Amino acid sequence: MGLQVGIVGLPNVGKSTLFNAISSAGAEAANYPFCTIEPNVGVVTVPDERLTILEQLVHPEKVIPTVIEFVDIAGLVKGASKGEGLGNQFLSNIRSVDAIAHVIRCFDDDNITHVAGTVDPVFDREVIENELQLKDLESVEKKIQKLEKIAKSGDAKAKKTIEGVTFIRENLLKGVSVRAMDCSEDQLDAVADLQLLTAKPVIYVANIDEGSLPDGNKYSNALQQEVANEEAQVILISGSIEAQIAELDREEQELFMSEYGLNESGLDQLIRASYELLDLITFFTAGKKEVRAWTIKKGWKAPQAAGTIHSDFEKGFIKAEVIKLPDYLTYKTELACKEAGKIAIEGKTYVVVDGDIIHFRFNV
């Protein structure tokens, strides 16, 4: 399954600088709004030391990591829901992503203009959130109008659906985002087709100056306090530092980051946070031709996991042969694991665990 994260924010908050640092797509960075007119997509590999371990044990012809797509979307301004700036273009681009990385400026720099005239992360967050809520409200009201016409004919399903959509509308009018609402499954199902913007999970990326690493500053602290009641992570990143890290090899990166008290790069933080936010895990397939990482939802059963490789694997699923990485490390080969009784034969009800090494058996 592909994972796509949209990088959003007001103009001049460091979105494109961050994007350039974490991908090779090379979005243009400039000190004026809307320099990123078309969404730039950068595909980056997900770092996983377990792949390196398996490569050393199996010696495959190739190693294929799982990937994550970052989409750099043009800066949003107040009034975007009504078409201001790039407005609707921005909002249509964001509908397709799985999660949102909301970059918020948390640094002072007289050379970089702030669209509102002053650095205020709480205000910046509210502008984006309000515009997304207004756009969702527009979508919801259109659906209610359609459902009311259908309900007049006596359609019971339409009447029930209206109740769920109305609940969403009432909360949006109060300034509550969908992800923060106490919605039932039926209410969420009622608006699932709308791909509501405020239903998407969010990671807040506080773009701080390098002097504020690793603990942040007054701006990032204010942002963290503002979103403390949300189920969202706040990541502290310095765009300028990330740009320098991206130019170094792995060994140099570790030395460079240690100078700033960092244990991992901003990219690694963002990937890890995205996986946690979306409840994702990784399983592996390992053979002489290739060692490969696969991303699935936590809680998926073996046939579903098999389906990420090929739909035929799920349809014709027979069993899953599962090896735990610690056992692979101990016995070194798949044959030795088998002889030691360390290959578990699992059926359709087996729930895949993060780090499982699996060989699927299936009927064509």
VMD Tcl script that draws the C-alpha trace (Angstrom):
set ca {
  {0.00 0.00 0.00}
  {1.29 3.46 -0.89}
  {1.60 6.07 1.82}
  {1.21 9.71 0.83}
  {1.72 12.70 3.13}
  {0.86 16.22 2.06}
  {3.16 19.00 3.24}
  {1.00 22.10 3.79}
  {1.16 25.49 5.44}
  {1.05 29.23 4.83}
  {3.46 30.71 2.26}
  {7.05 31.27 3.44}
  {6.96 28.90 6.40}
  {9.66 26.59 5.00}
  {7.55 23.94 3.26}
  {9.57 23.76 0.07}
  {12.87 24.04 1.92}
  {11.84 21.03 4.00}
  {10.60 19.19 0.92}
  {13.89 19.79 -0.89}
  {15.78 18.41 2.08}
  {13.82 15.17 2.30}
  {13.44 14.30 -1.36}
  {15.21 14.58 -4.66}
  {12.31 16.21 -6.48}
  {13.85 19.69 -6.04}
  {10.84 21.96 -5.58}
  {11.77 25.59 -6.11}
  {12.18 27.53 -2.85}
  {11.66 31.28 -3.03}
  {10.71 34.18 -0.77}
  {7.27 34.79 -2.22}
  {3.89 33.01 -2.11}
  {2.87 30.28 -4.55}
  {6.30 29.46 -5.99}
  {5.19 25.83 -5.82}
  {2.28 25.98 -8.23}
  {1.89 22.32 -9.10}
  {2.17 19.81 -6.27}
  {5.67 18.34 -6.24}
  {5.88 14.68 -5.33}
  {9.02 13.23 -3.79}
  {9.38 9.51 -3.18}
  {11.77 8.57 -0.37}
  {12.69 5.21 1.06}
  {11.71 4.35 4.60}
  {14.84 3.67 6.68}
  {14.71 0.29 8.42}
  {17.79 -1.36 9.91}
  {16.01 -4.72 9.79}
  {16.39 -4.69 6.00}
  {20.15 -4.35 6.41}
  {20.18 -7.27 8.82}
  {18.21 -9.47 6.42}
  {20.45 -8.46 3.52}
  {23.51 -9.62 5.47}
  {21.84 -12.92 6.31}
  {20.19 -13.75 2.99}
  {22.56 -12.11 0.46}
  {19.77 -11.39 -2.06}
  {20.18 -10.08 -5.60}
  {18.38 -6.91 -4.57}
  {16.84 -5.18 -1.55}
  {13.60 -3.23 -1.92}
  {12.58 -0.94 0.94}
  {9.08 0.40 1.35}
  {8.57 4.03 0.34}
  {6.63 7.09 1.36}
  {5.49 9.91 -0.91}
  {5.69 13.52 0.22}
  {3.56 15.99 -1.70}
  {4.59 19.64 -1.47}
  {1.40 21.65 -1.99}
  {1.24 25.38 -2.73}
  {0.92 27.72 0.25}
  {-2.59 28.35 1.55}
  {-3.87 31.79 2.54}
  {-6.93 33.09 4.35}
  {-9.91 32.86 2.00}
  {-8.64 29.79 0.17}
  {-11.95 28.01 0.71}
  {-13.52 30.77 -1.41}
  {-10.80 30.68 -4.05}
  {-8.25 33.15 -2.68}
  {-4.63 32.51 -3.66}
  {-4.51 29.09 -5.24}
  {-7.52 28.17 -3.10}
  {-9.48 25.34 -4.63}
  {-6.44 23.93 -6.40}
  {-4.68 23.50 -3.08}
  {-7.74 21.97 -1.46}
  {-8.36 19.48 -4.25}
  {-4.72 18.34 -4.13}
  {-4.89 17.65 -0.42}
  {-7.96 15.40 -0.66}
  {-5.92 12.48 -2.00}
  {-3.28 12.28 0.75}
  {-3.40 9.89 3.71}
  {-2.10 12.37 6.27}
  {-1.12 16.02 6.53}
  {2.21 17.41 7.67}
  {1.33 20.98 8.63}
  {4.52 23.05 8.59}
  {4.35 26.07 10.89}
  {6.93 28.82 11.10}
  {8.54 29.00 14.52}
  {11.56 31.19 13.80}
  {12.40 34.87 13.38}
  {14.06 36.08 10.19}
  {13.73 39.64 8.94}
  {14.77 38.52 5.47}
  {11.78 36.19 5.07}
  {8.42 37.90 4.89}
  {5.55 36.50 6.94}
  {2.22 36.82 5.13}
  {0.54 38.09 8.31}
  {3.38 40.43 9.21}
  {4.44 38.69 12.41}
  {5.45 35.21 13.58}
  {2.49 33.65 15.39}
  {2.25 29.84 15.12}
  {-1.13 29.68 16.87}
  {-2.62 32.16 14.38}
  {-1.01 30.33 11.45}
  {-2.49 27.03 12.53}
  {-5.95 28.56 12.94}
  {-5.87 30.05 9.43}
  {-5.20 26.68 7.82}
  {-7.63 24.82 10.07}
  {-10.44 27.34 9.52}
  {-10.05 27.21 5.75}
  {-10.19 23.42 5.75}
  {-13.27 23.48 7.99}
  {-15.02 25.96 5.69}
  {-14.29 23.80 2.66}
  {-15.60 20.72 4.48}
  {-18.71 22.64 5.49}
  {-19.34 23.48 1.85}
  {-19.04 19.79 0.87}
  {-21.29 18.64 3.71}
  {-24.03 21.17 2.96}
  {-24.10 20.14 -0.70}
  {-24.54 16.52 0.33}
  {-27.38 17.38 2.73}
  {-29.21 19.20 -0.07}
  {-28.95 16.14 -2.32}
  {-30.03 13.77 0.45}
  {-33.06 15.91 1.32}
  {-34.34 15.59 -2.24}
  {-33.93 11.81 -2.10}
  {-35.51 11.58 1.37}
  {-38.68 13.32 0.13}
  {-39.39 10.24 -1.96}
  {-39.48 8.19 1.25}
  {-35.99 6.75 1.06}
  {-35.28 5.53 4.62}
  {-31.53 5.19 4.07}
  {-31.28 8.80 2.92}
  {-33.13 9.99 6.02}
  {-30.73 8.12 8.29}
  {-27.71 9.39 6.38}
  {-28.93 12.98 6.76}
  {-28.77 12.57 10.54}
  {-25.10 11.62 10.42}
  {-24.15 14.35 7.95}
  {-26.08 16.95 9.97}
  {-24.10 16.02 13.08}
  {-20.89 16.69 11.16}
  {-22.22 20.01 9.85}
  {-23.28 21.25 13.29}
  {-19.82 20.58 14.71}
  {-18.06 22.19 11.74}
  {-20.17 25.31 12.33}
  {-18.79 25.36 15.88}
  {-15.24 25.31 14.51}
  {-14.56 21.65 15.33}
  {-12.58 19.56 12.85}
  {-13.93 16.12 11.96}
  {-10.95 14.29 13.48}
  {-11.74 16.00 16.82}
  {-15.44 15.12 16.79}
  {-16.90 12.27 18.83}
  {-18.34 10.55 15.76}
  {-19.93 7.13 15.55}
  {-18.97 4.74 12.75}
  {-22.31 5.44 11.05}
  {-21.68 9.19 11.11}
  {-18.21 8.77 9.62}
  {-19.58 6.38 6.99}
  {-22.15 9.01 6.04}
  {-19.41 11.40 4.89}
  {-16.73 8.89 3.83}
  {-17.30 9.62 0.14}
  {-16.54 13.31 0.67}
  {-12.91 12.74 1.72}
  {-13.26 15.56 4.22}
  {-10.07 17.53 4.74}
  {-10.36 17.90 8.51}
  {-10.89 14.16 8.90}
  {-7.30 13.51 7.85}
  {-4.76 12.93 10.65}
  {-2.24 15.73 11.17}
  {1.41 16.00 12.19}
  {2.48 19.51 13.13}
  {6.00 20.34 11.96}
  {7.44 23.26 13.92}
  {10.13 24.76 11.69}
  {12.58 26.26 14.19}
  {15.93 28.00 13.85}
  {19.05 25.88 14.32}
  {19.90 27.69 17.55}
  {16.67 26.33 19.10}
  {17.58 22.67 18.51}
  {16.86 20.22 20.02}
  {14.35 21.55 22.59}
  {12.50 24.27 20.67}
  {11.66 27.88 21.50}
  {8.82 30.11 22.64}
  {7.03 29.71 19.30}
  {7.16 25.92 19.22}
  {6.17 25.82 22.89}
  {3.10 27.94 22.11}
  {2.17 25.58 19.28}
  {2.55 22.50 21.50}
  {0.30 24.04 24.13}
  {-2.30 24.95 21.52}
  {-2.62 21.39 20.17}
  {-2.09 19.55 23.47}
  {-5.67 18.21 23.43}
  {-5.44 16.88 19.87}
  {-4.32 13.41 18.94}
  {-1.44 14.84 16.94}
  {2.32 14.93 17.22}
  {4.45 18.07 17.10}
  {7.86 17.53 15.50}
  {10.66 20.05 15.88}
  {12.65 20.46 12.67}
  {15.09 23.06 11.43}
  {14.70 23.31 7.68}
  {18.18 24.80 7.25}
  {19.77 21.96 9.22}
  {17.79 19.34 7.30}
  {19.09 20.82 4.05}
  {22.67 20.34 5.29}
  {21.99 16.80 6.57}
  {20.60 15.81 3.16}
  {23.96 16.58 1.53}
  {25.97 14.28 3.82}
  {26.50 10.52 3.75}
  {25.11 8.40 6.61}
  {28.26 8.44 8.74}
  {28.71 12.19 8.36}
  {25.02 12.72 9.12}
  {25.31 10.98 12.49}
  {28.31 13.09 13.48}
  {26.66 16.30 12.28}
  {23.37 15.56 14.11}
  {25.20 14.75 17.34}
  {26.58 18.29 17.33}
  {23.01 19.57 17.60}
  {21.85 16.93 20.08}
  {19.78 15.10 17.48}
  {19.28 11.33 17.48}
  {17.60 11.24 14.08}
  {16.98 13.48 11.11}
  {13.77 15.38 10.57}
  {12.90 13.03 7.72}
  {13.22 9.99 9.98}
  {11.09 11.72 12.62}
  {8.43 12.55 10.06}
  {8.33 9.01 8.65}
  {8.14 7.45 12.12}
  {5.40 9.86 13.18}
  {3.46 9.15 9.98}
  {3.57 5.40 10.59}
  {2.43 5.83 14.19}
  {-0.32 8.26 13.21}
  {-1.72 5.94 10.54}
  {-1.23 2.74 12.57}
  {1.12 1.17 10.03}
  {3.59 -1.69 10.44}
  {6.11 -3.46 8.22}
  {6.54 -7.13 7.35}
  {9.24 -8.66 5.16}
  {9.66 -11.23 2.44}
  {13.14 -12.71 2.09}
  {14.64 -14.89 -0.62}
  {17.69 -15.12 -2.86}
  {16.07 -12.95 -5.54}
  {15.05 -10.15 -3.20}
  {14.53 -9.02 0.35}
  {11.60 -6.63 0.52}
  {9.69 -4.54 3.05}
  {5.90 -4.21 2.86}
  {3.68 -1.67 4.62}
  {0.30 -2.70 6.00}
  {-2.21 -1.56 8.61}
  {-1.70 -2.81 12.15}
  {-4.23 -5.56 12.86}
  {-4.35 -6.94 9.33}
  {-4.59 -10.70 9.02}
  {-2.31 -12.87 6.90}
  {-4.52 -12.97 3.77}
  {-4.79 -9.16 3.73}
  {-1.03 -8.85 4.06}
  {-0.59 -11.35 1.22}
  {-2.87 -9.17 -0.91}
  {-0.39 -6.28 -0.74}
  {2.01 -8.44 -2.75}
  {-0.59 -9.58 -5.28}
  {-4.37 -9.90 -5.20}
  {-4.04 -13.58 -6.22}
  {-2.12 -14.23 -2.99}
  {-5.12 -13.13 -0.96}
  {-7.72 -14.89 -3.09}
  {-5.86 -18.19 -3.08}
  {-4.35 -17.94 0.40}
  {-3.49 -21.31 1.99}
  {-1.08 -20.51 4.80}
  {1.68 -18.19 5.96}
  {5.09 -19.45 7.04}
  {6.32 -16.94 9.62}
  {9.82 -16.44 11.03}
  {10.60 -13.93 13.77}
  {13.69 -11.80 13.14}
  {15.40 -12.77 16.44}
  {15.13 -16.43 15.38}
  {16.54 -15.61 11.94}
  {19.43 -13.84 13.65}
  {20.07 -16.85 15.87}
  {19.87 -19.59 13.23}
  {21.14 -17.53 10.25}
  {19.20 -19.31 7.48}
  {15.61 -20.24 6.70}
  {16.56 -23.94 6.57}
  {18.17 -23.77 10.02}
  {15.06 -22.02 11.38}
  {12.92 -24.80 9.93}
  {15.08 -27.54 11.44}
  {14.91 -25.79 14.82}
  {11.11 -25.59 14.63}
  {11.17 -21.79 14.40}
  {8.91 -21.44 11.38}
  {5.30 -21.02 12.48}
  {2.57 -22.23 10.13}
  {-0.27 -19.70 10.37}
  {-3.75 -19.67 8.86}
  {-6.29 -17.07 7.79}
  {-6.88 -15.73 11.30}
  {-3.24 -14.90 12.02}
  {-2.68 -11.20 12.77}
  {0.61 -10.06 11.25}
  {3.13 -8.59 13.70}
  {5.57 -5.78 12.89}
  {8.85 -7.31 11.73}
  {7.44 -10.70 10.68}
  {9.31 -12.44 7.86}
  {6.64 -14.25 5.86}
  {6.47 -16.73 2.99}
  {2.92 -17.12 1.67}
  {1.51 -20.32 0.22}
  {-1.43 -19.93 -2.15}
  {-3.43 -21.56 -4.95}
  {-3.38 -19.88 -8.35}
}
mol new
graphics top color blue
foreach p $ca { graphics top sphere $p radius 0.5 }
foreach p [lrange $ca 0 end-1] q [lrange $ca 1 end] { graphics top cylinder $p $q radius 0.2 }
display resetview
